Amino acid sequence: MKLGIVGLPNVGKSTLFNAITQAGAESANYPFCTIEPNVGVVSVPDERLEKLRELYDSKKIVPTAIEFCDIAGLVRGASKGEGLGNKFLSHIREVDAIVHVVRCFEDGNVVHVDGSVDPLRDIETINLELIFSDIEILDRRIQKSTKAAKADKSVAAEVEFLKEIMAVLEDGKCVRTMDFSEDQKTFVDSLNLLTSKPVIYATNVSEDDLADEGENNAYVAKVREFAATENAEVVVVCAQIEAEIAELDTEEEKKEFLETLGLEQSGLDKLIKSSYALLGLISYLTAGPQEVRAWTIKVGTKAPAAGGKIHSDIERGFIRAETIAFNDLVQVGTMTAAKEKGLVRLEGKEYVVKDGDVILFRFNV
Ligand code: GDP
């Protein structure tokens, strides 16, 4: 899974991204600071893995990972090639979801490109660039389909549908505000429009606004209201605090630091969890003496395809999945006890894998 971080210059993208990668790349107080889109990989926190490691006395833990891509340089006029322009839009096309960082903190020392803190204006600025880019793409597609419809009448409905989408874009709205049937959704996904991608608005607040999740920050309230209108998520973060957390060496230190701030989890963990939910992702687990490991799948994935994440041989030669729910396994303590109690299920090809299933695949090679 790949998430793209976007936002106007100076809203805290690099600070957040650096925290993500701990790469420590330059974060400076001026626009166009980050030019190349950087990619950072973070592991998805999952407390279940450590418990499994204890049960199996495994050598190591391999968490599943998320890729964050820092897409700097999106400014007003980007769709017209201004700033670093179109190049950045093409990077956004490659991500599964967008993390849109919006500035909700006041700080006289940090220049805002448009002179004042106004998250809704900032969101509109960025969204409009994405909308313009989508309009261009859709326009070409409509022309192509209109031509095709002359020879093949069945394409006419497609043209009508494309025009419906176009009307929404021309109204200044993102495609994700629209409701689609399953079939329409599949078709829209194939268009790979920027504004149909799922979005998480990461409201960058000051440290003081963290503990109560931005409840008393009027900017955050506005972003929440807006996000609700376009099926988007909101996560409250403080990029600077994330940067400080990233500098700590151990998990214990991190936990302690979060506690002193009155927080249960870091902004990054919240971002990861939200993106999982937003993209309809879950994890199943595998465990053995060598390693315990988490694997990411989409909700609704059947056992063979889930096994295919590990190796294509498993999917091809799938026989069955010996499955136990994580909670059941932890309760009885060992796999042997779980088998005696009949808690280990032998699941077939049609089994839909659930979050937290601990699975051993049987397959022919
Ligand atoms: P980018 O252009 O969006 O990548 O923004 P940067 O991450 O470079 O941040 C721009 C400036 O804002 C830097 O001077 C940061 O130190 C500062 N900054 C970032 N996050 C915060 C924050 O949460 N609070 C405050 N007060 N300043 C921040």
Residues whose N, C-alpha, C, O or C-beta is under 5 A from the ligand:
A	BS01	GDP	L8 P9 N10 V11 G12 K13 S14 T15 L16 S27 A28 N29 Y30 F105 E106 D107 V110 N204 V205 C238 A239 Q240
